[in-house]
Amino acid sequence: MLSNSPENFAKQQKAVIVAPAGCGKTELIADAVKCCNSRQLILTHTNAGVSSLRKRLKKKEVSSRRYHLETIHSFALRYSKAYPAASSILIVEPKTNDDYKAVITSAIKLFDSELIKKILKLSYRGIFVDEYQDCTIDQHKLILKLSENIPCRIVGDPLQGIFDFGNEKIVDWGTDVFLNFTKLDDSNEPWRWRNAGNKALGKWLLDTARPAIENKQTLKLHSLETIGCYWHPKLNNYCGELNELANKNQGDIFVISDPSNTNKPHFIAKNLKNRFRTIEPLTDKVLFDKASKIQDNHGIQRLNNVVKFATDYLTVIKSDCTDVKKRLSSKFKNENKKKLQELFIAIKDKEGLEPILELYEFFETYKPTRKRWQLWHEMKLSLKLAISEDIPLSEACFQVRSKTKYSEHRIPHRCLSRTVLLKGLECDCAAVIDADEMKPKDFYVAITRGSKELHIYSSNQYYPAIRCDKCNSIMLLKQNRNNGSSFLGCSEYPECDCTKRLP
């Protein structure tokens, strides 16, 4: 294999570098662009990625005239819209995965044009693509089409390819990537942990954890306290542990759960009383569905939908709301209920959105816990926009969500979320809950977020969890009552009495 230095990378015609989590993919691209004497095109997948790359390029004082940076989808859409006849584009405001797939198809057709090839070659003398493990097969075909005409260098990590694009397949590194791009040396310096002052944790993740996960071997998770990695037994309720973690750590904390359980982060956040916040996937349809139910109904049905949205995502307001709705024409002595009655009647009898916004702002005087704070915040922003611009609430929601999509996604200081929403980000301390339920790639992404400290909660001290030889259930860590020694016992006890010594 060839050297992975930024200078050598920048000279390549078609090259790929595998860079594990925390090993400087963004740094490598920024340094390589700095080595180039001509304008480069830099593509990635998310706007958070665009923001991260732009910050790194600015820090290295790379002139913005030396590069153009955007997402693959926005690049494909921009060119396809500029040449609609040649691209045959039909959807200029994509919203769904199928829409974006159609945009990529249009761009591939466009980039086959000799005229467009000349325009691209005059515009950019080279291309860099980040996070290549997240490319769909169609996006990969688009990059290959560009690479026929312009030098193309790509960076990624096969072990971090966790996004689910429905029916669309992501690239296979063996058959799609390595057969089309020259493989340079892997980038193996754990910069994330070195810069944070805990190189030992980074070295363990890179030299021990990663090979074990790649080769489907058992990974020992205990006796690693000296490098800042702590194993804890899996819990039914994590609130006490997470509150204690927040008390001890001043830096950013990510609590990361399995992506298959979409409601678990919101459920835990509700019980932590706003101390940790969740984030929403930008493709989530709940905001639009709830807005449509408010917008498309009138009278008592509109009121019901307005109140249901609030009681679904705020605590402590349900009792007052239920009482006032049942006795809407009664006289109330309680000042809060008087105000609710006034606003409820206004929402029922009027078409405007102003009383709804006033109601939602009044609910916040109750000082509730927000079960899904981002969703609640986006609905309020949408109401304000719809009122100020005199547009339908559904259109306002689309504009609010689009603005979020095309700007840096702000992550809370104390964040509770799933691997798919925290991938590519880093924090000071990471807590991985229900680790034994995670698939290998999700587990790897989760354990590589924390730069200073890592806490892993699982059924036993190994990943994947050790299973019973008799019934294949998970073995739990237990203690001998007589001598206090630890051993593994079947989770189905007493139906199954299988035990094992700790490896």
Number of C-alpha atoms within 10 A of each C-alpha: 8 13 14 19 14 18 16 14 26 25 16 16 17 22 24 25 25 23 23 24 29 25 21 17 22 21 17 23 24 24 19 19 27 21 16 17 9 14 19 23 21 27 25 25 18 21 18 19 21 21 17 16 23 20 14 18 21 12 10 13 11 17 12 12 9 15 22 16 18 20 20 21 19 19 19 22 23 14 18 27 19 11 15 15 10 17 23 17 21 14 15 15 10 15 12 10 14 14 15 19 17 20 28 26 20 25 28 22 16 23 23 16 13 10 10 15 18 12 12 18 14 11 15 18 18 27 24 26 22 25 23 26 23 23 26 19 15 18 22 19 17 22 21 18 17 20 18 13 16 21 20 27 26 27 23 23 19 19 20 23 21 19 18 12 13 8 8 14 14 21 21 15 15 10 9 14 19 14 10 15 19 17 19 18 14 19 20 16 17 24 20 23 24 18 11 14 13 18 19 16 26 27 19 15 21 20 12 13 21 21 13 17 19 13 8 12 12 14 17 18 20 14 11 14 14 9 17 16 22 17 21 17 14 18 13 6 10 14 16 9 13 18 13 10 16 16 9 9 12 12 13 17 26 30 24 28 25 23 20 13 10 13 11 16 24 22 14 19 23 24 16 18 15 16 16 25 26 27 21 17 11 13 12 11 9 11 21 18 12 16 22 17 17 23 18 12 14 17 15 15 14 21 21 18 19 22 21 16 18 18 19 13 17 22 19 13 18 14 10 14 19 13 12 21 19 9 11 17 10 10 11 15 7 9 9 16 18 16 14 20 23 14 21 25 17 19 24 16 14 12 14 14 19 17 18 21 21 13 20 19 12 15 19 13 9 13 12 16 20 24 25 21 20 14 18 18 11 17 23 18 18 26 24 17 19 21 17 10 9 12 13 18 23 22 16 24 23 15 16 17 20 13 12 15 16 15 13 15 16 9 16 14 15 19 22 26 25 28 26 21 18 20 18 18 18 19 20 18 25 26 27 27 23 19 26 23 19 20 15 21 17 24 24 20 22 30 23 26 30 28 26 24 23 25 21 23 20 24 23 28 25 18 23 23 20 22 18 21 13 11 13 12 16 20 24 24 21 15 13 9 8 6 7 9 10 14 17 23 24 25 21 16 11 9 9 14 12 17 19 17 10 12 9
